[in-house]
Amino acid sequence: MREFMQEHRLTRIGDSFLKYASSVIALGGFLFGYDTGVINGALSFLSQPDQLNLSSAQQGIVSSSLIIGCCIGALLSGRLADRIGRKATLQWVAIIFTIATLGCSFALTSGMLIVFRAVLGVSVGCASDLAPMYLAEISPSEWRSQNVNKNAVAIVIGQLSAFAINAVLGNIWEDWGPIWRVMMGVAALPAFLLWLLSFDLPQSPKWQLLNNSLTQAKKNFRKLGFPKVDIQKNLIRAKEMVKTEQDNLNIKEIFSNKGLVYLLLAGITIGFIQQLSGVNAIMYYGTVLLEKVGMSRGMSLYSNILVGVISTVATLLGTRLIVKHNHQRMLGVGLLGNAVCLGLLTVVLQGNFFSNTGTNIAVLLLLAFFLAVQQGIVSPVTWLLLSEIFPQQIKARFMAISTTVIWLTNFTISLLCPILLGSFGTANLFLTFTCSNIFCVCLTFLILKPHWLKISFKRVK
């Protein structure tokens, strides 16, 4: 009885520390969301003739320069996290976030802004891969999905914060061109806070096991509230990994193993799916899109807040829902919902069924529903899948590759979006994304087979 009470007390302490640690790590997701969302409102101001005077093509370059850095950051994050650890990598990410954010805010030319946004992108790319992986590794099985979903929630809260700050600053100081500098500079505060709080974080005990830090790993397992049974299982699994030396797999060995090839293909497919939905075309260019259909700049900025609120509420509800259902099936349902929303948007814009005010309301509502489905189901499911389909010994590298695919696809879409918008119009842009979501539904059910994933995971494991 005494042993049971002691175990229960340690579990409660572990749960409290786990909640704190997971909240701090999720700050990386908040910064990810803020820095990808802030360009939405800032772009209109920094493009003014008395500021950086950006053309449509230059707008695409400024927006997509962040994504170039994200590709580099995501590609490097796996090896860096394996070499110096998850905690140290997150601390470096926070430092780069802070410096690059201030650099963007004080940029004097479009070239300087592009360079600093690319550097900022390195930290965003690292955070996008590192945060869900770190959260999964410090969480006992019963908390894993919930904690990984904290990152998805933090991303949309970061985007909502960017929209709200943009709207307030952009409407109060609408005649002051340099207000975009304040919009971008605000993110330096949570970035510094992440660095400050990161010193209290535990190292990933699973990473410590693979790096022969057995005593420290056991200490952190207990500190995080892992049950004794789970600790024992992780110890046995780590010994097997070290014994077989699977953590040193080279490229030739990966492609000679059918299970590894399928898991890598599945991760790449998930990366494509998340971005082909078109979500970041709206996140980056939402204000421009709403202005194109007839809204004023001030109303477009405030409309983004409504969209952000709905996305946040949908994420809070959706992350609870997806934990209880088959993740692959939920991904397919979410993508189908995306296609319906974007298809209706295309019809509304091409059909001229309503007055200008009626069209604006219909577009705003359909965009909100699209983002609710995307942010409530599709985005959190993709990050959850990436955090759970790979065995521990290949997780960092395969997640890095999958996340790099996400950012490469994102880069292509963000670069081409203003050009396609200028050449083909808003309605045809939505039609393109309607078709891409239908294509993604097919990919989900053709490639991401739950039983294939389980068989491949067990073979590698």
Salt bridges, closest charged atoms under 4 A:
GLU3 OE2 - LYS228 NZ 3.36
ASP82 OD1 - ARG86 NH1 3.00
GLU137 OE2 - ARG86 NH2 2.78
GLU388 OE2 - HIS327 ND1 2.67
